[in-house]
Amino acid sequence: MMGTTETHAIGYCTVGPKFSYPKDGVLVGYPVPGKTILLLDDNGQEVECGQVGEIAVKTRYLASGYWRMPELTRAKFLPDPNGGSERIYLTGDLGQSLPDGFMIHRGRKDFQVKIRGYRIEISEIETALLGHPKVKDVGVVAWDQEPGEKYLVAYVAPHDDVAPTIDELHNFLKAKLADYMMPSAFMFLRSLPLTNGKLDRTALPRPDHKRPHFDLPYAPPQDHVETKLVQIWEEILDVRPIGIRDNFFDLGGHSLTASRVISRVIQMFQLELPIKALFDSPTVAEMASVIAANQANPVSQGELERMLSEVEAISYEEAQRRVNKSDSRIAKK
């Protein structure tokens, strides 16, 4: 049986000898009498059968609201859009309906975020990090970077105050997570904040955008080209200061931000560079060498405008596809 304090029981499941368990998810079953279970998308519209949506309960039998929390009450308890005596409660849980109406629980909406168009289960990242021998506890939060774009920050409490390095965690996660699931920043805490024994994500500090502590010490730019590149990286990645030997992707960069950097480099130095150039030369020092090698072959204004238009219009998926395609050609050679 499934239920919440606000709704009491909403679904039940009878398990017999011939019952077939789903491959994943938790059983909710069928709605109990007097309650209707709805699955809603982010716009409050019902999703189609088989799709995942937020579990909402429509019934006359709900709690009246939250004590002295009117804003939360209005956000969670909605009136019947048809004007009836029933109300709708948004549980914050995700569910999926089978063709016969059987419901499967798919996790918490709070723990799923969209990063560059991909829906991510935060618990998967946390589970992967907990597999590191130096990590005692971990919490991952998605912060807003700019309108419509979020970035992931991992908060790590190490065993015995011996924290792993950023490089260790990056290398550890690369074998376990997709590129878009990689945290953009790591923050180390002695312990994670708890409320009633559970992680209090609202109490986790917002990242300060300072340069992480890498194995390599900070190295300042040495010439005009490196200085300009550092300025571009710091503006796009919102990390300061950035050293010329810091890896772009260890600083939180990804395929989409790489395309933005390449666009700025093309415009500033007026030369042709593929997006793959930043993957092959992921530090400021290496990129400066690539620019120096290509400055003898400037491009025309028309060609420059064409390249800028192409790079600026590229999506994350297309940038990643081009990188993967380039990697495949190199592997075949």
N, C-alpha and C positions, 0 to 999 in steps of 0.2 A: 504494500500500500504506500502511496505517496501523499504527502500533505505538508502544509506550512502552518505556522501560528496564525497567519492572517486568514487562511481559508479552511483549516482543518483538512480532512481527507478529500482528495480530488480524484484519485485514480486507484484502481486495484487490479491485481493480476493473480489469477488462479493457476497454479503450476501443477500439472498432472504428468503421468508417465509418458505421454506422447507430446509433451510440450517441447517446442524447438526454441532454444535460446538464440538471440541475435549474436552476431559475431562481436559486436562492441556496443557500448552504451549500457545504461541501467534501465531495468524494466519499470515502467509506470503503469501500463495496462490500459484498461478502459475507464472512462469517466464514471464516477459514482452517481447515483440518482440525485437529481436536483442541481447538478453542476455541469456546465459545458466547458470543455477545454478547447481553446483556440491557439493556433500557432501564427504569430504575427512577424512580419518583416520590420525593418528599421523605420518604415513609414506608417506602421500600424495597420497594414493590409495583410489579410490571411495568405499564407503561402500555399503552394500546391502540395498535393499528397507526395510524400517522399522527400520534400525539402525540409531544411532545418529552420525553425523559427522560435521566437520567444514564447514560452508557455504562458498563456493568459487564461484566467478562470472567470467565467461569466456565471453569476448566481445571485440570489437574494441573500445568501448566507455567508457574509464576509465580516471581518472586523470593521469597526466604524472608522478606523484610521490609526495614526501614530500619535501618542501622547505628546502634546505641545510641539509637534513637528508638522505644521500645516503645509509647508512647501513639499515635503516628502510625501505627505498624504495625497496631495493633488497630483503628484507625479506618478504615484503607484496605483491609486484607486480612481478609476475613470467612470463617469456616468454611462448608462446604456445609451448608445447613439440613436436607438429607436425610441427613446423616451420612456421605456418601461421601468419597472421597479427593481430590476436587476442592476448590478454594477459589475465592472470588470477590474480584476486585480492582475497587475503585471508582476510575475514571480521573479524575473531575472534569470530563470532557468531556460535552457534551450532544449527543444524536443523535436522529434521526428515521428510522423504518423505513418503507419503501415496501411495498405489498402482497406483492411477491415476495421480501421479506427484504433488499433492497438498503438499505444504511445511508448516511445523510447526516449529516455533522458540522455541528452548529448552534452552535458556540462553547463557551466555558468556563463551567461552572456558577459559578465564582468571580466572574465578571464579570456575572452576571445576579442582580438583586435584585427583591423585590416592594416597591413603594412604594404604600401606600393601595390595595392590591388589584391594582395593575397590575404586570406583569412588565416590567422595564426592562433593556435591554442597556447597560451602563455605557459600552462603547466608542462608542456612538452619541453620548453626551453629550460624551465626550472629543474625538471627531472634530469635532463642532460647534464646540467651544471653540477647537480648533486652527485653525479657519478665521478667527479674529480676527487681524488683522495685528499686534497687540501681544503676542500669546501665542506663546511659544517652545515650551513644554512644559506638559503638564497631566496630572493624575491625579484620578480621581473615586472616592470611597469612601463606602459606606453605613454610617453609624454607628447604633447603637441609641439611640433617644430614650426609649422606655418599652416595657414588654412588648408585643411584637407590632407595634411601630411603628418604622420607620427613617427617617432623613433623609439627604439627599445633601450631601456637602461636596466642592467642587472646589478642588484645589490647583494654583495657576497660577504658572509661572515665566515672567516677561515677557522680551521682547527688550530687551537693553541697559539693564536695570533701570528701564525706563520702563513702569510697570504701568498697565494700563487701570483705570478707576474701576469700582466696583460697578455704578453706573448704566449705564455703557457695556456691560458684560457682560450685564446683565439685558436691556437693549434689543436687544442683538445676538442673544441666545438666544430671545427671545420670538417671533421670526419663524421659528425653526428647530425648536423643541421644544414638545411638549405641556406643559400646566401641571404635570402630575404628574412630569415629567422635569426640571423646573427645580431646580438645586441650591439648598438652603436657606441655604448659606453659602459664601463664597469665602475662601481663605487664600492669600496671596502669599509665595512662597519664591524665594530666589536661584536655587536649582536643586533638582530632585527627587532623592530618594535612590535609588541604583541598586545592584543586586546582580547581578554577572555580566552587566552591560549592560542589565538589565531593571528596570523600576520596582519598588521594594520598598515595597509598600503598607503593610506592617506597621510601617515606619519613619516613616510620615507622622504628624505630630503631631495629637493630638485637638483639636478646636476648643475655644477658651476661652470661647465664648459672649459675647464682648465685642461692642459695637456696631461694625458695619463702618464704614469710612471713606467716607462719602457725599460727594457734591459740596456739599450743604448742611451747614453746621456744626450741631453739637448745640444744640438749643433746649429748655430745661427747661420743665416745666409752669408755668402762670401762675395757676391757680385750683384749687378743690376738684375740679371735674369732670375737668379734664385730669390732675390727680394720680391720681385713681382709675382713669382709663383707662390711664395709663402703667403702673400697678401690675398691671392685668389683662393688658395686652399682654406685660409682662416675664415674668409667671408662665406664660402659655400658650406664648409663643415661646421662653422661656428665653434671652433676650438682654438685656444690661444695659450701659449705660443706654439707654433709648429716648427719643428727642426727639419733641417734638410735631409736627415737620414730617417725620419719617421715614415712608416708605411701608411699610405693613403687609406687602405682598407682596415688597418688596425686602429685608425682614428675615427672609424665609423662610416667610411665611404662605401659606396655600392655602385652598381652599374648606372643608375640614374644620375647620381651626383658626379660620377666620372664623365658622363656626357656633358654635364654643365661645365666642368673644368676644361674639357677639351674645347668646348665652344668658346670659352673666354681666352684660352691659349691661342686658338686660331685667329681670333679677332685682334688680340694684342700684338702677336708676333707675325701675323699675316703669312702663315705657312700651312701646309696641308698635314693633318694628323688624323689617323683613324682613332676611334674610341679605344681600340685594343692597345694603343700606345701607353695608356696609363696603367693597364694591367701588366704590360711588359716592363714598365719603368715606374714602379709605384712610389718612389721617393722624389722629393724636390731635386735632389742632386742628380738622380738618374734622368729625370725629365729635362733638366737644364742641358744635359749632354745631348739628348735627342733634339732639342731645339737648336743647339749650336750646330749639329750635323745637318740640319735641314734649312737653316737660314740662307744658305747659298742658293736655294731654289725657291724664290718667292713666287706666289701665285697672283694671277690677275685679279682685278677688283670684281669682275663678274664671277669668276670661279670662287673667290672668297665668299661672296654673298650666297652662292649656291650651297657651299659647304655649311655655312652658318645656318641657313634655313633648314637644311637636312638634319643637322645635329640637334638644333633647338626643338625640332618637332618630334624627336624620337621619344618613344615611351620606354618605361622600364623594361617591359617584356621584350621589346625589339632590341634594346641595348644588350640585354642578357643573351638574346638569341644570337646576335652578331659575335659576341664574345665567345660563346660556346662553339659557334661555327668555325671561328678562327682557331680555337683550341683544337678542334677536330682535325683541321687541315694540318696543323703543326704535328699532331700525333701520328698522322699517316705518313708524313715525311720522315 
